[in-house]
């Protein structure tokens, strides 16, 4: 599937609550250079003071400032001292909400994706963008892409219409210590590229 004929999603698409945007992103195409990914799993995060799992829960900081900006921009953050993860900002400026991009299927650029993982163990096709860190690696997204506008038709990172998914399921969020029970993780049921569910395990110091 090529993406040359697909239309980028407009800003109005993202100017909605994150838990509405997240399932609607499934089946859409995320494109950066030669690599395109069909999104198969997303996770919504809500407003400051309301969603304890969100990076914006305690308000505006230098790290999360992009999430308080215009909808449709990329929020890329570094986690566990080793991984980048990519989000899309939702709602109008000042509100602080977004969608974590959790997994996808490589549509174009598989050779490039594998070259980006040449120092890691070989992965079968379904695992190339299975999980938020692998998805960011597959697309070549890093700190320098934080704040990019994905709704600009000529932007280097674009979200394209694609085919909205059917058979969407929802359930608890994964890997967060608080607010995990909120059923704002969304995935395409039966898709092999969806990441396995892993509840947060609290580390006990001994």
C-alpha positions in Angstrom: 0.0 0.0 0.0 1.4 3.4 -1.0 0.5 6.5 0.9 0.9 9.1 -1.9 -2.8 9.4 -2.6 -3.9 9.5 1.1 -5.0 12.8 2.7 -3.5 13.9 6.0 -5.9 14.1 8.9 -6.8 17.7 9.7 -6.4 19.5 13.0 -10.1 19.1 13.8 -9.6 15.4 13.9 -7.4 15.8 17.0 -9.4 18.6 18.6 -11.5 16.1 20.6 -11.1 14.2 23.8 -8.2 11.7 23.7 -10.4 8.7 24.4 -12.4 9.6 21.2 -9.4 10.2 19.1 -7.5 7.0 20.2 -9.8 4.4 18.7 -10.4 6.5 15.6 -6.6 6.5 14.9 -6.6 2.7 14.5 -6.2 1.8 10.8 -4.7 5.2 10.0 -1.2 5.6 8.4 1.6 7.2 10.3 4.4 8.2 7.8 7.9 9.5 8.3 10.2 9.5 5.2 10.3 6.1 3.6 8.6 4.3 6.5 4.8 4.1 6.9 3.0 2.2 9.7 -0.7 1.3 10.0 -1.7 2.0 13.6 -3.1 -1.1 15.4 -2.9 0.0 19.1 -3.3 3.3 20.9 -3.8 4.5 24.5 -5.5 7.7 25.6 -4.4 10.0 28.4 -6.7 12.7 29.9 -6.6 16.1 31.4 -4.4 17.6 34.2 -5.8 16.9 37.7 -8.2 14.2 36.3 -6.0 11.4 34.9 -3.2 10.3 37.3 -1.5 8.3 34.6 -1.1 11.3 32.3 2.2 13.2 32.0 0.1 16.4 32.5 -1.6 15.3 35.7 0.4 17.8 37.9 0.3 20.6 35.3 2.6 22.3 32.8 6.4 21.5 32.9 9.2 22.0 30.4 9.0 18.3 29.6 5.3 18.1 28.8 4.8 21.6 27.4 4.1 20.2 23.9 1.0 18.5 25.3 -0.4 21.9 26.2 0.0 23.1 22.7 -2.0 22.8 19.5 -3.7 19.5 18.6 -2.1 17.2 16.0 1.5 17.8 17.2 3.9 15.1 18.2 4.9 14.7 21.9 8.0 12.6 22.0 9.5 11.7 25.4 12.4 9.6 26.7 11.6 6.9 29.2 13.5 4.3 31.4 16.7 6.0 30.3 16.7 4.1 27.0 13.5 4.4 24.9 11.5 7.1 23.0 7.7 7.0 22.8 5.5 9.1 20.5 2.1 10.7 21.3 -0.3 12.9 19.4 -1.7 15.9 21.2 -5.5 16.3 21.5 -7.9 19.1 22.3 -7.2 22.8 22.1 -4.1 24.5 23.4 -3.9 24.7 27.2 -5.7 21.6 28.1 -2.9 19.0 28.1 -4.2 15.7 26.7 -2.9 13.1 24.2 -2.8 9.6 22.7 0.2 7.3 23.0 1.0 5.3 19.8 1.5 1.8 21.1 1.8 -0.5 18.0 1.5 -0.8 14.3 2.1 -2.8 11.1 4.8 -1.8 8.8 3.3 -0.8 5.4 6.3 0.6 3.6 10.0 0.8 4.4 10.6 -2.6 6.1 14.2 -2.7 5.0 14.8 0.7 6.6 13.1 -0.4 9.8 15.3 -3.5 10.0 18.4 -1.4 9.4 17.5 0.7 12.4 17.5 -2.4 14.6 20.7 -3.9 13.2 22.3 -4.0 16.6 19.3 -5.6 18.2 18.2 -9.2 17.9 16.4 -10.0 14.7 12.6 -9.6 14.9 9.9 -11.3 13.0 7.7 -9.0 10.9 4.9 -8.7 13.4 7.3 -7.4 16.1 9.0 -4.6 14.1 6.6 -1.9 15.5 4.9 -3.9 18.3 5.1 -1.7 21.4 5.6 2.0 21.8 9.4 2.0 21.9 9.7 -0.3 18.8 7.2 1.9 17.0 9.3 5.0 17.6 12.4 3.2 16.5 10.7 1.9 13.4 9.7 5.4 12.4 13.0 6.9 13.4 11.3 9.3 15.9 13.5 10.9 18.6 13.8 14.0 20.8 14.3 16.2 17.7 10.8 15.4 16.5 9.1 16.6 19.7 6.6 19.3 18.8 6.4 18.6 15.1 3.1 19.4 13.4 1.6 16.3 11.9 -1.4 18.2 10.3 0.8 20.2 7.9 0.4 18.7 4.5 4.1 19.0 3.7 5.3 18.0 7.2 8.0 15.3 7.5 5.7 13.3 9.9 2.1 12.9 8.8 -1.0 11.0 9.9 -2.9 9.9 6.8 -6.5 8.8 6.5 -6.1 5.1 5.7 -9.0 2.8 6.4 -10.7 3.3 9.8 -10.5 0.0 11.7 -13.3 -2.3 12.5 -13.4 -4.8 15.4 -11.9 -2.3 17.8 -11.6 -3.5 21.4 -10.8 -1.5 24.6 -9.4 -2.4 28.0 -7.1 -1.3 30.9 -4.0 0.7 30.1 -0.7 -1.1 30.4 2.5 -0.2 32.2 1.2 2.6 34.4 1.1 2.5 38.2 -2.0 4.6 38.6 -5.1 4.9 36.5 -4.5 1.6 34.8 -8.1 0.5 35.3 -9.3 3.2 32.9 -10.3 1.3 29.7 -8.5 3.7 27.4 -6.2 1.3 25.6 -7.6 0.5 22.2 -6.6 -2.2 19.7 -7.7 -4.0 16.5 -9.0 -7.3 17.7 -7.0 -10.2 16.3 -4.3 -8.1 14.7 -0.9 -9.9 15.1 1.0 -6.6 15.7 -0.9 -5.6 18.8 1.4 -5.7 21.9 0.6 -8.2 24.7 -1.1 -6.8 27.7 1.2 -6.3 30.7 -0.2 -5.0 34.0 2.1 -2.8 36.0 4.1 -4.6 38.6 5.1 -2.5 41.6 8.8 -3.0 42.5 9.4 -3.7 46.1 12.7 -2.6 47.5 14.4 -5.2 49.7 
